[in-house]
Amino acid sequence: MTALIIAGCIGTMMAALILFPAVCAAVPPSSSTEESGAPENGSGFEAGSENVADLLAEPVSDDERLESLIARAGIPLLGLSVEQIHAIHVRDDAALRDRAGELSSLVENLSTAAADLEISPENEPVRSQFIAALDEFAAAGTLLCGGIPVNRSVTGDALNRLAIGTERLSDALQDCSRSPEDNPAAGPMSLDEEPVPAFPDALQPGERFCYDDARRENSASLIAGPITWSHAFQTSGTKPVQYAAEPGKVYLMVAVKATHLGHRGDGTNTRFQTPPESAFTLHYAAETYRPLASPGPTNQGGSYSRVALDRGETVTGYLFFEVPEDLDPARAYLQAKIGKDSPVWRLGGTP
């Protein structure tokens, strides 16, 4: 089932490359292979950092470099994903380990290249979507590289990560292709006009969202809210780490609760993987914010992180976002990317 999802996402990526030539046009032609006469490899892209630098070699703006990076990275990422699926299918552990290592190295270099770009604020959501996709590919590579020989549970989780990563990569590519005129938020608004809610159908704080895993064998629920604030916090333990928000900013902590509701069907896998921190995005005033990496237990409470739950088990914790001090929770939304679903919660106020 998950392999079919990945195949569909790959089809979406290919359609995006065809239907949105503006992104492809932003990709500078690579002449290094032609000039040297060296033979091309299967993907035309190696995992080494020098090839990531090749993607950014043209003297253009960082916004254009980001579009180029996303467009050119798609083919090797998808190629390695397909090779991993094939290795799983034929039970070739050696090939699976090699491809997983290549994927992890490629993702690390792409993440560094994307993070180093000084892009305009309107393109931050695109970069966030791309980084979120890379996080999923990285998680798949780690699972498949570290769990040889892989069992069914690890394989299913890795394939699900590849599917989510591929879908997010497709979304990032299509976001690159949208002109400012295509963005309804870009239009002028009268001072007397009430702002249109970014997510009119958003769930309310504490409202439950239910969903199934990729094989539809296990059901779970996710709840976001309430929220709390702090200018600083520290981790617990013998060597506490201090966190302090930058001037003009504050840490917004969103409580998240995930529960394994039950198992059904004939499958033997009764464990459910909760969404990772990278699956969550905070939307506010046309800006997006990513949560901090889970700091672990803190003096403000436990932090949320991805875990495997068995039937009836629950995990709760905070997602930590560094946001402007004047953020209005009534206009802030938390979005989670769960396979094909993208539930959104309003963080405060009334509908």
C-alpha positions in Angstrom: 0.0 0.0 0.0 2.7 2.5 1.0 4.7 1.7 -2.2 1.6 2.6 -4.2 1.4 5.9 -2.3 5.1 6.6 -3.1 4.4 5.7 -6.8 1.6 8.2 -6.8 3.7 10.9 -5.2 6.5 10.3 -7.7 3.9 10.7 -10.5 2.9 14.0 -8.9 6.5 15.2 -8.9 6.9 14.3 -12.6 3.7 16.1 -13.4 4.9 19.2 -11.5 8.2 19.2 -13.5 6.2 19.1 -16.7 3.4 21.5 -15.8 5.6 24.1 -14.1 8.4 24.8 -16.4 9.3 28.0 -14.6 11.0 26.0 -11.8 12.9 23.9 -14.3 14.0 27.1 -16.1 15.5 28.3 -12.9 17.8 25.3 -12.9 21.2 26.3 -14.5 22.4 23.7 -17.1 25.2 21.5 -15.8 28.1 21.5 -18.2 30.7 19.8 -16.1 29.9 16.3 -17.4 29.8 17.5 -21.1 33.1 19.3 -20.8 35.0 16.6 -19.1 33.6 13.8 -21.2 33.0 11.7 -18.1 30.2 9.2 -18.2 27.1 10.0 -16.4 26.0 7.9 -13.4 22.5 6.5 -13.1 21.0 9.5 -11.4 23.4 12.2 -12.7 23.9 13.2 -9.0 26.2 12.0 -6.3 25.7 12.3 -2.6 28.9 14.3 -2.1 28.9 17.9 -1.0 30.7 19.1 -4.2 27.6 18.2 -6.2 25.3 20.2 -3.9 27.6 23.1 -4.5 27.2 22.6 -8.3 23.5 23.2 -7.8 24.2 26.7 -6.5 27.1 27.6 -8.9 25.2 30.2 -11.0 25.5 33.8 -9.7 21.8 34.3 -9.1 19.8 35.3 -6.1 19.4 33.0 -3.1 15.7 32.7 -3.9 16.5 31.3 -7.4 19.2 29.1 -5.8 16.6 27.6 -3.5 14.3 26.8 -6.5 17.2 25.3 -8.4 18.2 23.2 -5.4 14.7 21.8 -4.9 14.2 21.1 -8.6 17.5 19.4 -9.1 17.5 17.5 -5.8 14.2 15.8 -6.6 15.5 13.3 -9.1 18.3 11.8 -7.0 16.1 11.7 -3.9 13.3 9.9 -5.8 15.9 7.6 -7.5 17.4 6.5 -4.2 13.9 6.0 -2.7 12.9 3.7 -5.6 16.1 1.8 -5.3 15.5 1.2 -1.6 11.9 0.0 -2.3 13.4 -2.5 -4.9 16.0 -3.7 -2.4 13.3 -4.3 0.2 11.2 -6.2 -2.3 14.0 -8.5 -3.4 15.5 -8.7 0.2 18.9 -7.4 -0.9 20.2 -6.2 2.5 23.6 -5.1 1.1 22.0 -2.9 -1.5 19.5 -1.6 1.0 22.3 -0.6 3.4 24.3 1.1 0.6 21.3 3.1 -0.7 20.3 4.1 2.8 23.8 5.4 3.5 23.8 7.4 0.2 20.4 8.9 1.0 21.5 10.0 4.5 24.6 11.6 3.1 22.7 13.4 0.3 20.0 14.7 2.7 22.7 16.1 5.0 24.4 18.0 2.3 21.1 19.3 0.9 19.9 20.4 4.3 23.1 22.4 4.9 22.9 24.0 1.4 19.2 25.0 2.0 19.9 26.4 5.5 22.8 28.5 4.3 20.7 30.5 1.8 19.6 34.0 2.7 16.1 33.9 1.0 13.3 36.5 1.1 10.6 36.1 3.8 7.9 35.1 1.3 10.0 32.0 0.4 10.5 30.8 3.9 7.5 28.5 3.7 9.0 26.8 0.6 12.3 26.2 2.4 10.4 24.9 5.4 8.5 22.5 3.2 11.7 21.3 1.6 13.5 20.9 4.9 10.5 18.9 6.3 10.7 16.6 3.2 14.5 16.1 3.8 13.8 15.3 7.5 11.5 12.4 6.3 14.1 11.1 3.8 16.7 11.3 6.5 14.6 9.3 9.0 13.9 6.6 6.4 17.7 6.3 5.6 18.5 6.0 9.4 15.8 3.3 9.9 16.9 1.3 6.9 20.7 1.7 7.5 20.5 0.9 11.2 18.1 -2.0 11.2 19.6 -4.5 8.9 18.1 -7.0 8.5 14.9 -5.0 8.7 11.7 -6.4 10.2 8.2 -5.6 8.9 7.6 -2.8 11.4 10.8 -1.0 10.5 10.2 -1.4 6.8 6.6 -0.1 7.1 7.8 2.9 9.0 10.6 3.6 6.6 8.3 3.3 3.6 5.8 5.7 5.2 8.6 8.2 5.8 9.6 8.0 2.1 6.0 8.5 1.1 5.6 11.6 3.3 9.0 12.9 2.2 8.1 12.5 -1.5 4.7 14.3 -1.0 6.3 17.2 0.8 9.0 17.4 -1.9 6.2 17.6 -4.5 4.5 20.4 -2.5 7.8 22.4 -2.2 8.3 22.1 -6.0 4.8 23.3 -6.7 5.1 26.1 -4.2 8.2 27.3 -6.1 6.1 27.5 -9.3 3.4 29.8 -7.9 3.6 33.4 -8.9 2.7 36.1 -6.3 -0.6 36.6 -8.2 -1.5 33.0 -7.4 -1.2 33.7 -3.6 -4.6 35.1 -2.3 -2.8 36.5 0.8 -0.7 38.8 -1.4 -3.6 41.1 -2.3 -4.3 44.4 -0.6 -6.7 44.5 2.3 -8.7 47.4 3.5 -7.9 48.6 7.1 -11.6 48.2 7.9 -11.9 44.7 6.5 -11.8 41.7 8.8 -8.9 39.4 8.0 -10.1 36.2 6.4 -9.1 33.1 8.6 -6.2 31.3 7.0 -7.8 28.0 7.9 -11.6 28.5 8.2 -12.2 24.8 9.0 -9.5 24.5 11.7 -10.1 22.4 14.7 -10.4 24.1 18.1 -7.8 23.7 20.8 -8.2 20.3 22.5 -10.3 18.9 19.6 -9.4 15.4 18.6 -8.3 14.3 15.1 -8.4 10.5 14.3 -6.5 8.7 11.6 -5.1 5.3 10.6 -1.6 4.2 9.9 -0.4 3.4 6.3 -1.7 -0.2 6.4 -4.9 0.8 8.1 -4.2 -1.7 10.8 -4.0 0.7 13.7 -5.9 3.8 14.7 -4.7 6.8 16.6 -5.8 10.3 17.7 -4.0 13.6 17.9 -4.9 16.6 20.0 -3.2 20.0 20.0 -3.7 22.6 22.8 -3.7 24.3 25.2 -0.7 26.6 24.9 1.6 28.4 27.3 4.4 30.9 27.1 7.9 31.5 28.5 10.8 33.7 27.7 13.2 31.1 29.0 13.3 27.5 30.1 15.9 24.9 31.0 16.2 21.1 30.6 16.1 18.8 33.7 18.8 16.5 34.8 22.3 16.8 36.2 23.6 19.0 33.3 20.7 21.4 32.5 20.8 23.4 29.3 19.5 26.9 29.3 17.2 28.2 26.5 16.5 32.0 26.2 14.4 33.6 23.5 15.9 36.4 21.4 14.9 40.0 22.2 11.3 40.6 21.0 10.6 36.9 20.9 9.1 34.3 23.3 8.7 30.6 23.4 5.2 29.4 22.5 4.6 25.9 23.9 1.8 23.9 22.3 0.7 20.8 24.2 0.3 17.7 21.9 -1.3 14.4 22.9 -1.2 11.3 20.7 -3.1 8.1 21.7 -3.1 4.6 20.1 -6.9 3.9 19.9 -6.6 0.2 18.8 -5.6 -2.5 16.3 -7.8 -4.2 13.7 -7.3 -6.6 10.9 -5.1 -9.7 10.6 -1.7 -8.0 10.8 0.7 -8.6 13.6 2.0 -5.1 13.9 0.2 -3.5 16.8 2.5 -0.6 17.4 1.8 2.9 16.1 4.5 5.5 15.2 3.4 9.0 16.3 4.2 12.0 14.0 7.8 13.4 14.4 8.3 17.0 15.5 9.2 17.9 11.9 5.6 17.0 10.9 4.3 20.2 12.7 4.3 23.7 11.4 3.1 26.9 13.1 1.4 29.4 10.8 1.0 33.0 11.8 0.6 36.3 9.7 1.9 34.7 6.5 4.9 33.3 8.3 5.7 29.7 9.2 7.7 28.5 12.2 9.2 25.1 12.9 9.5 23.6 16.4 12.7 23.2 18.2 14.3 19.8 18.3 12.9 18.0 21.3 14.9 19.2 24.3 13.7 16.4 26.5 12.3 17.0 30.0 12.2 20.7 31.0 11.2 22.9 34.0 8.2 23.8 31.9 7.1 20.2 31.4 8.0 17.4 29.1 8.6 17.9 25.4 6.8 16.1 22.6 8.8 13.7 20.4 8.1 10.8 18.1 7.6 7.4 19.8 6.1 4.0 19.1 2.9 3.4 21.0 1.2 0.1 21.7 -2.6 -0.3 22.1 -4.1 2.1 24.6 -0.8 4.0 25.2 -0.6 7.8 25.2 2.2 10.3 24.8 2.0 14.0 25.7 4.4 16.8 25.6 5.1 20.4 24.4 6.2 21.5 21.0 8.5 24.6 21.5 8.3 27.4 19.0 10.2 30.7 19.1 7.8 33.4 17.9 7.3 37.2 18.1 6.1 38.4 21.5 3.0 40.1 20.0 1.7 36.9 18.4 -2.0 36.6 18.7 -3.1 33.0 19.3 -6.5 33.7 17.7 -4.7 34.1 14.4 -2.1 31.3 14.9 -2.6 27.8 13.6 -0.8 24.5 14.1 -0.7 22.2 11.1 0.4 18.5 11.2 1.4 16.5 8.2 0.2 12.9 8.6 0.5 10.9 5.4 -2.2 12.4 3.1 -3.9 14.2 6.0 -3.0 17.7 7.2 -5.2 18.6 10.2 -5.0 22.2 11.5 -5.8 23.5 14.9 -6.5 27.1 15.9 -4.4 27.9 18.9 -6.6 30.4 20.6 -9.7 32.6 20.5 -13.2 31.7 19.3 -14.3 30.5 15.9 
